[in-house]
Amino acid sequence: MSFIWYIIIGLIAGILAKALMPGSSKEPKGCLMTMLLGIAGAVVMGLIADAFLGGGEGTFIARLVGATIGAMILIFLARKFWK
């Protein structure tokens, strides 16, 4: 998958992950942080999926779910280190 698709899916995944894990008022929030966590989640989960699945093109929904899970993991880790 091209890097542009990682960015597009990551943006959507970041929004979904933040909606599923809203957080407290103490943590950093905003559009930029949401986008960066989503893109990072998409890249990490995309690379993991490519390594285990042989680099085949998955469906948009499958990539979006994987990227959302990756972004949620990154939000969780960011919250642990932010405290």
N, C-alpha and C positions, 0 to 999 in steps of 0.2 A: 504494500500500500504506500502511496506517495505521502510525503510529509505534509502536503496541503490537506489531504484527507484527515491526517492525525489532528491538525489544527481545527478543522471544521467539526469533527466528531468531538474533540476535546472541549471546544467551547460549549457545545450542547451538553456534554457529560458534566462539565463543571457546574452548569446551572442546575442540572438534575441532582447532582450530589449535594449541592448547597441547599436545595429545597428539601431533600431528605434528611439532612443533618444541619439544621439552621444555626445552632450554637448560641453562645452567650454574647452579651454586649462588650465583654472584655477583649475578645479575640479580634484580630484584624479581619475586616470584611470589606467587601466592595467588589466592583466589577473586575478590576485587575487581578486581585488575588484569586477570585473564582475562576477566571479564564486561565491563569497560570497553573492552578491545581488541576483543572480539567485537561489541559493540554499535556501536562506531565503524566497524569493518569492514563491518558490515551496512548502516549508514547510507550510508557512502561508496559502496560498491558498488551499493547500491540506487538511489541518486541517479544514478550513472553509467549503470546499466542502464535506468532510466526515461528518461534523456536520449537514449540511443541507440536504445532499442526502442520509444519512443513512449508509455511509461507504462502499457503493458498489464500485466495481472496474470500473472506467471509461476507456475510450479509451485513447491511448497514445496521440492522437491529442488534445483531450479535456483537459487532464492534462497539456499538453505543453502550450496550450493557456492560461489556468488559471495561470500557473506558470509565463508565460511571462507578463501577466497583473500584477501579484503580484510584479514581479521584476521591472516593470516600475513604479509602485506606490512607491516602495522603493527607486528607483533612484530619483524620483521627491522629495520625502521627504529628501533624503540625500542632494540634491542640495539646498533645502530651509534652512536646518540647517548648511550647509557648508559655506554659505555666512556670 
